Amino acid sequence: MVKIRLARAGAKKRPFYHVVATESRSARDGRFIERLGYYNPNAQGGEKKMVVDIARIEYWKGRGAQVSERVDYLVKHVPNSAPAAPQVKAGAAAESPAA
């Protein structure tokens, strides 16, 4: 089963987390399928606290991935997470009027 969860990085007492899609049996900081973003709980000043590709999270959820409680909370509540990429209809360029 695929899970979307946090993988810890950073130095001692200075945590930094990658949001990853990984096999549930893999170690917390072990092998992952795809890196979906990051969470920096110690962000200061102009640094972003969280950047996540929402479209890729939705893709993995559509494939049956389970999102951890912490990632689900962070995506919903942290204001600096990146918005979902706009969906473009197939053939939208063909519908626009020619000048």
Secondary structure, 3 states (H helix, E strand, C coil): CEEEEEEEEEECCEEEEEEEEEECCCCCCCCCCEEEEEECCCCCCCCCCEEECHHHHHHHHHCCCEECHHHHHHHHHCCCCCCCCCCCCCCHHHHCCCC
